[in-house]
């Protein structure tokens, strides 16, 4: 079908294409039967997608629900990336699935709590971004447009530590033990090392 000259490709605009906004793609879709020896056949809807600009290779998507049209199937496929990135960040940064007690009850307690921490940090970082107070550390070899979760977590820590934990006394006659620039540098380093 991909190489066939009689394949009638349909143009489709997919909203929210991997954070780029709307994306024009071409699709071709039909239904078929998925068959495996020893198992009952399963009806599927398949959707071939290709990029008219040839920025990605053609792909085939399969869905066991025959009711949705190709647009929702492609949209589900695109949205799954956000879920995968979330789980990767939670696994890497917060240690989900690496907890010491590998019992079912311990996992059932800690995993939802860690996902809640991820959600709260994301919401707090969004608030900082809306106030233009979310720092975005840059490296000379890599230009970031958006913060990673590690950046967001460090920024939330830094904001909390600066505004809640390390307030100086309001009395004029008390002297701060560290100069402000040194204190801010230490907080910055600790927030990224923690």
C-alpha positions, 0 to 999 in steps of 0.5 A: 500500500505504501508503494502502490500507485493506486493508494489514495492518500488523504491529507490530515491535520493533526493538532499538537504534533509533538509540541510543534503545533498542528502538523499536516500528514498523509494517511491511508486507512482500512480494516483487516484481520490480525491472525495468529496461529492458535488464537482467534482472529482479531479485527483491527483498523490500520492507519499508514501515515507519511509526511509530505515533507519527509521529515519522518519515515512512514509508519503503520498504526494498529487499533483493535477498536474499529469505531474511531476514525484515523484522526483520533488513532493518530492523535492517541499515538502522538499523545503517548509520547508525553506519557512516555516522557513523564514515566521516563522522567519520574523513573530517572529523577524520582526513582520510580520502580527502583524503590528498595522494598520490592513488595507489592504493597510498598510499590502500591504506596510509594509509586502514587506518592512519587507521581504526586510529587512529579505533578506538584513540581510540574505545577509549581514550575509552571507557576514560576514560568508564568511569573518569568522566574523559572531559570533555564540553565544553558550549556555551551554545546546544547541550547534548551528551549524548555526546561527538563524536569530536573531543571524544574525541580531544581528551580522549585527547590531554589525558589522555596529555599530562597523565599522560605528557608533562608530568610534573613532576620528583619532586624537591622543590627543583625549581620548575615553570616554569608554575603548574598552572592555567596549564599545564592551561589551555594543555594543554586549549586545545592538545588542542582546537586540534591 
